Amino acid sequence: MLAIALLGVVAAGAPTYAAYAAGDRTVQGTLRNSADNNAPVAGVKINVQSSTGKTYTGVSNDQGRFAITVPGSDSGTLAVILDTKTLPDAVQIRDGASNTLRPTGTLSTITVNFPLGPDTRRVSTVWDQVPQLLYNGLLFGLVLSLGALGLSMVFGTTGLSNFSHGELVTFGAFVTYLGNRVVGLPIVVAVTVAVALSALFGYLNEKGLWGPLRRRGTGLVAMMIVSIGLQFFLRNFYQYFTGGRALTYREYVTPAGRDAFGLFTYTMRDVVIISVSGLALVAVTLALQYTRLGRATRAVSDNPALASATGISVNRVIATVWIVGTALAGLSGAFLGFSQSVSYQLGAQVLLLIFAATCVGGLGSVWGALIGSIIIGLFVETSTLVIPSELKFAGAMVLLALVLLVRPQGLLGRAERIG
């Protein structure tokens, strides 16, 4: 490997060496003048002093490159010294920079950098990050709203706080990965299949578990505990098949970024995600507002007993809500798999954020879930301006606590009399 590296250096025009013994070390670098559009600086002398007192010398070539060999028999630390007297008249070492470097480590090839000329790098300020963080927050909030809307619909019609909802999000990402990476389906087809299977999974959840529990008169607290048990079962099921690894799709994982007016960077994948998420949210909200099934769903959400007395099939409405809500969760998981990878913990990572979004917006409110998700997404991303990024999800919990203290029913929720 070392010989191949040396051949590359020689081909690039670096100084050549007749022999290279095993264990030798190479100190290399490139001298460029930032005051002259990073033009190479030739003819500059560089000395490498070892801890034994020996000095090895090299000179930069026409490309500004230098490579100095230190024999393997001369072990110890090195000091790389740029001879400033050999610099051209118009070239100076950067203010505050030293002409002596002491590299650490035991690598056979050591690369050093001597900054020449003024510092032309653009130093970004905190305010320069704001547009990108706002964009990231809106994108994350929009994807999060898909899962939050599904959770809010289930809570609105059944009163169940489903703690296994995060695993329904993971299900969408997991199926998308299997379809795209294992089966070899195009990513669009894989996402479509994942949404369809998520809808089926929600129907089976309702028919096989939640429906029978309701018919037996199981209380909401007991059903919530069952959902916690289902959460752990599904999470360990995913972990068994993924091996605890973070998996990635085969396509569009790292698309090329595009500049938007010099304010932020976006990708075409983001545009597709925003468009599909927006269409899904608009379709569901319009269906709830204007279709017969939507009006029946709102009637069941307001008063199940009265809705049943007027001839509405409550069980059919709840089954439909489970199908739609789980499909939305699966779509959210499929989209989150692009940015956060596919992991058995994906749903667990966003579950509290989904709950925070529904509580901030108002439990059971469709528009509340959407607005709450956008608020949480913006807060999570912009909070990294003042706190470490590792704590940004914890910041959302602080926001949730503040909202509940000021307005317990949420921003768009209705205050109800208790007792």
Secondary structure, 3 states (H helix, E strand, C coil): CHHHHHHHHHHCCCCCCCCCCCCCEEEEEECEEHHHCCEECCCCEEEEEECCCCEEEEECCCCCEEEEEECCCCCCCEEEEECHHHCCCCCCECCCCCCEECCCCCCCEEECCCCECCCCCCCCCHHHHHHHHHHHHHHHHHHHHHHHHHHHHHHHHHCCCCCCHHHHHHHHHHHHHHHHHHHCCCHHHHHHHHHHHHHHHHHHHHHHHHHHHHHCCCCHHHHHHHHHHHHHHHHHHHHHHHCCCCECCCCCCCCCCEEECCCEEECHHHHHHHHHHHHHHHHHHHHHHHCHHHHHHHHHHHCHHHHHHCCCCHHHHHHHHHHHHHHHHHHHHHHHHHHHCECCCHHHHHHHHHHHHHHHHCCCCHHHHHHHHHHHHHHHHHHHHCCCHHHHHHHHHHHHHHHHHHCCCCCCCCCCCCC
